[in-house]
Every structure is written in C-alpha cells, then in structure tokens.
Amino acid sequence: MMIEAVDFKGTVKPYGDTLNDGVVQLSFTLPLPLDDLACEAACVLAEKMGLQEAGIAFSKDLGQGFSFYIVYGRSTHAVDLSRLTVAKADFTVMKKKEINEFIKSKFARKLTFIGACIESDAHTVGIDAIMNMKGYNGHKGLENYSEINAVNLGAQVNSEEFAAKALELKADAVLVSQVVTQKNVHLSNLTRLADIMEAEGIRDKVILVVGGPRITHELAKELGYDAGFGPNTYAEDVASFIVQEMVKRGMG
C-alpha cells in the first residue's frame, strides 16, 4: 500500500486513525476511589483539557483512595509549525573514529570526561549509556574511545564531590545525567552543581553538559550549562559537541 507523503509545513494535529483527527491518549491519577463519580470526573477533566468525545479506555483502583485512568479523546488544538523555533546546540555529529582523529589533531593529548547522576538521582541508565564501554543500542560509550579518559562516578554523587573530582582529574568535560523528578528537584540539583563549579573557579575551564528524558538545550542553557541532550542521544553526539566546543573556545 502506498502512503501519500504529508507536508507538515503548515499546522499539525495529533494522529489516531486518520490524518488530523486529533485523537490522543493521556493518563493520570486522581485522589479518588474508583467508582462512577470518579470516572465521570476523569472525563470532565479531559474535556477541560481540550479533548472532545472523551472516554475512559482503562481504569484501575490503586487503593488507599486513589485511581488511575487512561482517557481517549479528540484534541481541539493544532500547532502552526511555521511559528515554532527550537533551540539546538550548534555542532556536527561525528563518528567514533572521526572523534578520536579530531582529538589527536586538535589537542595532541587524551581528553578527560567525567560523568555522574548527582544528588538524589539514582537512575544510572542514561549516564551508563553515554559513558560505559558497551554503550547503548549499538553505539559504543565513551570508555570505548581511545582518545578519551572516561570516568563514570555512578549515581547519587554529591555536587561538591563531583566538582572536587573534576578539579582533581583536571577534567575537560563534566557530564551530568538527571531524570525529571517530582517537584522539579532536578532543577535545583543542576543549578547547585553549576553554582558550586562557578564558586570553585572551574566553570570556565570545563564543558558542562546535562542529559535526561526531558532535558532540552534551552533548559540547559538557562541553568548555566553549555548544552542539553534529550532522548535518542548517544556518546558520539555528546563527544562531538564537547570537542568542537573546546576548539571554539580555544581550550587546549
């Protein structure tokens, strides 16, 4: 079956069964026991969010007065793509071999990158995917790069200890992994690290990057970082940015 190409230069709506039908699925928890009244409340809430023909596809009693819902409906909203701009780090993604050759030609020494999940964050999947030799999804981690000394400090690393380790190892780059947490704790964690590195006088001596499921480049810049990386990011993306940024800044 031939699928007709779609031009998305104009407005776009969610896709369910047919183009621009606006069908979406959302899930949420209510502080109510599961009953007819709670189900009606879930549908009304979905309608207030801009969904038409809202209906419950799945519900579950979570106990202790809480219930969970998956609701389907049709979105009344569309997005004009021509009015959107997306902040992105300016760099060219290179392959592992190209990155190693780039480091040899531009720095004539191995570079040191250290990484960790800081403060209360214990989710190491992201930082391990970037740092560890095996990497992720067929993309080798930074430990596999011959010209990079990759040091993975793991999870729940105190920001002071992290900054001290960067100073001790004379790190060229500091990589932070943060999962978005309740009450935006990740924002205070990231801000604290950047402030500590500034106070220690090493902020301008390293490339500071952060990654996570809902991290954007724009958010990272606002928090005092050099770049932010979201989902579908691999070691070569991070390394390419770091080495090219180092050259731009004249960091030897």
C-alpha positions as CSV (number, residue, x, y, z in Angstrom):
1,M,0.0,0.0,0.0
2,M,1.3,3.4,-1.0
3,I,1.3,6.1,1.7
4,E,1.0,9.6,0.5
5,A,3.7,12.0,1.6
6,V,2.4,14.6,4.0
7,D,3.6,18.2,4.1
8,F,3.9,19.3,7.7
9,K,5.0,22.9,7.0
10,G,1.6,24.2,8.0
11,T,-0.4,23.2,11.0
12,V,-0.4,19.8,12.6
13,K,-2.7,17.9,14.9
14,P,-2.3,14.5,16.7
15,Y,-2.9,11.4,14.5
16,G,-5.0,8.5,15.6
17,D,-6.8,6.6,12.8
18,T,-6.9,9.3,10.1
19,L,-4.8,12.4,9.4
20,N,-5.5,15.4,11.6
21,D,-8.3,13.5,13.5
22,G,-6.8,14.9,16.7
23,V,-7.1,11.6,18.6
24,V,-4.9,11.5,21.7
25,Q,-4.4,9.2,24.7
26,L,-3.5,10.6,28.1
27,S,-3.1,9.1,31.6
28,F,-3.4,10.5,35.1
29,T,-4.2,9.6,38.7
30,L,-7.0,11.0,40.8
31,P,-7.1,11.1,44.6
32,L,-10.4,9.3,44.4
33,P,-11.5,5.7,44.9
34,L,-12.6,4.1,41.6
35,D,-16.3,4.5,41.1
36,D,-18.8,6.0,38.7
37,L,-18.3,9.5,40.1
38,A,-14.5,9.3,39.7
39,C,-14.9,8.1,36.1
40,E,-17.1,11.0,35.3
41,A,-14.7,13.4,36.9
42,A,-11.9,11.9,34.8
43,C,-13.9,12.5,31.6
44,V,-14.8,16.1,32.5
45,L,-11.2,16.8,33.4
46,A,-10.1,15.5,29.9
47,E,-12.7,17.8,28.3
48,K,-11.5,20.8,30.2
49,M,-8.0,19.9,28.8
50,G,-9.4,20.5,25.3
51,L,-10.4,16.9,24.4
52,Q,-13.8,16.3,22.7
53,E,-15.6,13.0,22.9
54,A,-13.5,12.0,25.9
55,G,-13.9,8.4,27.1
56,I,-12.1,6.1,29.5
57,A,-10.3,3.3,27.8
58,F,-8.8,1.9,31.0
59,S,-9.2,2.5,34.7
60,K,-7.7,0.8,37.8
61,D,-8.2,1.2,41.6
62,L,-4.9,1.9,43.2
63,G,-6.1,1.6,46.7
64,Q,-6.0,4.0,49.6
65,G,-8.4,6.3,47.8
66,F,-6.5,6.7,44.5
67,S,-7.4,5.6,41.0
68,F,-5.7,5.6,37.6
69,Y,-7.2,6.4,34.2
70,I,-6.3,6.2,30.5
71,V,-8.5,8.5,28.5
72,Y,-9.0,8.9,24.8
73,G,-10.4,11.9,23.1
74,R,-10.0,14.3,20.1
75,S,-7.8,17.4,20.6
76,T,-9.4,20.7,19.6
77,H,-6.0,22.3,19.1
78,A,-3.4,22.4,16.3
79,V,0.1,23.7,16.1
80,D,1.4,26.1,13.4
81,L,4.9,24.7,12.7
82,S,6.0,27.9,10.9
83,R,5.7,29.8,14.2
84,L,8.0,27.5,16.1
85,T,11.7,27.7,16.8
86,V,13.8,25.1,18.6
87,A,17.0,25.8,20.4
88,K,19.7,23.4,19.5
89,A,23.4,23.1,20.1
90,D,25.5,24.0,17.1
91,F,27.7,21.1,16.2
92,T,28.3,18.4,13.6
93,V,27.9,14.8,14.8
94,M,31.0,12.8,14.0
95,K,31.6,9.0,14.2
96,K,33.8,7.5,16.9
97,K,36.8,7.2,14.6
98,E,36.4,10.8,13.5
99,I,36.2,12.0,17.0
100,N,39.4,10.2,18.0
101,E,41.2,11.6,15.0
102,F,39.8,15.1,15.8
103,I,41.2,14.9,19.3
104,K,44.6,13.7,18.1
105,S,44.8,16.5,15.6
106,K,43.5,19.4,17.7
107,F,44.7,18.5,21.2
108,A,47.6,16.1,20.9
109,R,46.6,14.5,24.2
110,K,43.8,12.4,25.6
111,L,40.8,14.3,27.0
112,T,39.2,13.6,30.3
113,F,35.4,13.4,30.6
114,I,33.8,12.7,34.0
115,G,30.1,11.8,34.4
116,A,27.6,11.1,37.1
117,C,24.0,11.2,38.3
118,I,24.1,13.9,41.0
119,E,22.5,14.3,44.4
120,S,19.3,12.2,44.9
121,D,19.2,10.8,41.4
122,A,19.9,7.1,41.3
123,H,18.9,6.4,37.7
124,T,22.2,5.4,36.0
125,V,20.8,4.1,32.7
126,G,21.4,7.4,30.9
127,I,24.9,8.1,32.1
128,D,25.9,4.4,31.6
129,A,24.7,4.5,28.0
130,I,26.9,7.5,27.3
131,M,30.0,6.6,29.5
132,N,30.3,2.8,29.7
133,M,32.3,0.9,27.2
134,K,29.3,-1.2,25.9
135,G,27.2,1.9,25.3
136,Y,23.6,1.5,24.1
137,N,21.8,0.4,21.0
138,G,24.9,-0.4,19.1
139,H,26.6,2.9,20.0
140,K,29.7,2.4,22.0
141,G,30.2,4.5,25.1
142,L,33.0,7.0,25.8
143,E,35.1,4.4,27.6
144,N,35.5,2.8,24.2
145,Y,37.1,5.9,22.7
146,S,40.9,5.6,22.6
147,E,41.5,9.3,23.0
148,I,39.0,9.9,25.9
149,N,39.7,9.0,29.5
150,A,36.0,8.5,30.6
151,V,35.4,8.3,34.3
152,N,31.9,7.3,35.4
153,L,31.2,8.2,39.1
154,G,27.8,6.5,39.1
155,A,24.7,7.6,41.0
156,Q,23.8,9.9,43.8
157,V,27.1,11.8,43.7
158,N,27.3,14.9,45.9
159,S,27.8,18.1,43.9
160,E,30.7,19.2,46.0
161,E,32.4,15.8,45.5
162,F,31.7,15.9,41.8
163,A,33.2,19.4,41.4
164,A,36.2,18.3,43.5
165,K,36.8,15.3,41.3
166,A,36.6,17.5,38.2
167,L,39.3,19.6,39.7
168,E,41.4,16.7,40.8
169,L,41.3,15.0,37.4
170,K,41.7,18.2,35.5
171,A,38.5,17.3,33.6
172,D,37.9,18.8,30.2
173,A,34.2,18.0,30.3
174,V,31.6,17.3,33.0
175,L,28.6,15.2,32.0
176,V,25.5,15.1,34.3
177,S,22.5,12.8,33.9
178,Q,19.3,13.9,35.6
179,V,15.9,12.2,35.4
180,V,13.0,14.7,35.8
181,T,11.8,14.3,39.4
182,Q,8.8,15.2,41.5
183,K,8.6,18.9,42.4
184,N,11.4,19.7,39.9
185,V,14.2,18.6,42.3
186,H,16.4,18.1,39.2
187,L,16.3,21.8,38.6
188,S,17.7,22.7,42.0
189,N,20.3,19.9,41.7
190,L,21.6,21.1,38.4
191,T,21.6,24.7,39.5
192,R,23.5,23.8,42.6
193,L,26.2,22.0,40.7
194,A,26.7,24.9,38.3
195,D,26.9,27.3,41.2
196,I,29.5,25.2,43.0
197,M,31.7,24.9,39.9
198,E,31.5,28.6,39.5
199,A,32.4,29.2,43.1
200,E,35.4,26.8,42.8
201,G,36.6,28.7,39.8
202,I,36.5,25.8,37.4
203,R,33.2,26.5,35.5
204,D,35.0,28.3,32.6
205,K,37.7,25.6,32.4
206,V,35.3,22.7,31.5
207,I,32.5,22.0,29.1
208,L,29.4,21.3,31.3
209,V,26.6,19.3,29.7
210,V,23.5,17.6,31.0
211,G,21.2,14.9,29.6
212,G,17.9,13.3,30.6
213,P,14.5,12.3,29.3
214,R,13.0,15.8,29.4
215,I,16.2,17.9,29.2
216,T,16.3,20.4,26.4
217,H,19.2,22.5,25.1
218,E,17.2,25.6,26.0
219,L,16.6,24.5,29.6
220,A,20.3,23.5,30.0
221,K,21.4,27.0,28.9
222,E,19.0,28.6,31.3
223,L,20.6,26.6,34.1
224,G,24.1,27.6,33.3
225,Y,25.2,24.6,31.2
226,D,26.8,24.6,27.8
227,A,24.4,22.1,26.2
228,G,21.4,19.8,27.0
229,F,20.7,16.4,25.4
230,G,17.4,14.6,25.5
231,P,16.2,11.2,24.4
232,N,17.9,9.4,21.4
233,T,21.3,10.8,22.3
234,Y,24.4,8.7,22.0
235,A,28.1,9.0,23.1
236,E,29.1,10.4,19.7
237,D,26.5,13.2,19.9
238,V,27.9,14.3,23.3
239,A,31.6,13.9,22.4
240,S,31.2,15.7,19.1
241,F,29.7,18.7,20.8
242,I,32.3,18.8,23.5
243,V,35.4,18.6,21.3
244,Q,34.1,21.1,18.8
245,E,33.1,23.5,21.6
246,M,36.6,23.1,23.1
247,V,38.1,24.2,19.8
248,K,35.8,27.1,19.5
249,R,36.8,28.3,23.0
250,G,40.5,27.7,22.4
251,M,40.6,25.2,25.2
252,G,43.8,23.2,24.8
